């Protein structure tokens, strides 16, 4: 095989790795978006209170976010294949328990187990894409990952509404969890046979093979980061506890600051830190991680307030409300594929353009609501405005992931991917808490129409900030290239 074909065509082994990785990752992301639609039927079925049912959402998200970086580092050290199969197995167990849960307590425990499984498997997927794909093929692989993200967000509400429509209230919501079990079992079996041998050994095994000492997992760093993430995320997921709970946010920030100090000190003493802080001195990683975190402060809130507006404000049934996001998912899937093929040609310009297109879609959606409320224009035109947002998302998310991790050493691929995903989870938790608070406050003053417009306004602000981060990165990159050229010329 020539060098040209090596950079343009995936091998059979690479295609098998993608199949094993992406299906379970789609499954874990789907479990976030599908729950919003099935919550009312779930609540009636098991007699859950509002606070109890809230933990179906927050328990999963918390466990997911807290385990990401530690699981990524464990995969780097001990083998990404091992952690991936373990994560899929834990996720399947949680899904099985959730599907047959007799009461809210069992359901919430099951959702926490599912979140742990997602936290274990997700960084392994990112790490393996970084390990086994290079150059343009890595861009294509992350393009497929972007497709998974976009489709899972858009198809979740449609699938949840469809299951309830076909199977009824009781087994509709239960099947939304049980459907994960056969998919997970297939992924486990294929993982054993299709993942390469090197996926089952990490830097720990390689170090011992060469006569070195056993790798260091940095347990203190693990505990500090997990605790800091928990303290920052919890207030935004458990808002019913009262205003006092927000005091945990600065406490969490202090713990994360202590974690950074510990990691630097640990590295100076010759240890192997959970996250190499030098990563944050790499421009592409620092700006890319910041951009994606801010983007996720805004974008996930779109689907929450659209569902609230359509179902509560306009009386749409769950299935019809879910269909509103379907074109967005399709456009995100297509644009992510195209962007993945050309990301190395256009670089961060494509990411900024994607954020801009998504921002235009959000603004157009807000204007459409105003036109619907004031002029009676059909709200179904939102299919088009949200499709524009989906197109921008596909152009932004997967290319940004490719560029952000481009300069990260493979031995830190899992932990760095976990850092990025943790930023996304924290950003999502904070963003949804703020946008729903804005929605409900404005709803009392100006009704559902004013509420969703205000919510779109907050989302647009977050996306503007994400775009500015990308523009600054572009400017810094051009400045550095100019300095290099000047030195070379002299």
ABEGO torsion letter per residue (X at the ends): XBAAAAAABBBAAAAAAAAAAAAAAAAAAAAAAAAAAAAAAAAAAAGBBAAAAAAAAAAAAAAAAAAAAAAAAAAAAAEAAAAAAAAAAAAAAAAAAAAABABAAAAAAAAAAAAAAAAAAAAAAAAAAAAABBEAAAAAAAAAAAAAAAAAAAAAAAAAAAAAAAAEAAAAAAAAAAAAAAAAAAAAAAAAAABBAAAABBAAAAAAAAGBBBBBAGAAAAAAAAAAAAAAAAAAABAAAEAAAAAAAAAAAAAAAAAAAAAAAAAAAGBBBABBAAAAABAAAAAAAAAAAAAAAAAAAAAAAAAAAAAAAAGBBAAAAAAAAAAAAAAAAAAAAAAAAAAAAAEAAAAAAAAAAAAAAAAAAAAAAAAAAAAGBBAAAAAAAAAAAAAAAAAAAAAAAAAAAAABBAAAAAAAAAAAAAAAAAAAAAAAAAAAAAAAAAAAAAEAAAAAAAAAAAAAAAAAAAAAAAAAAAAAAAAAAAAAAAAAAX
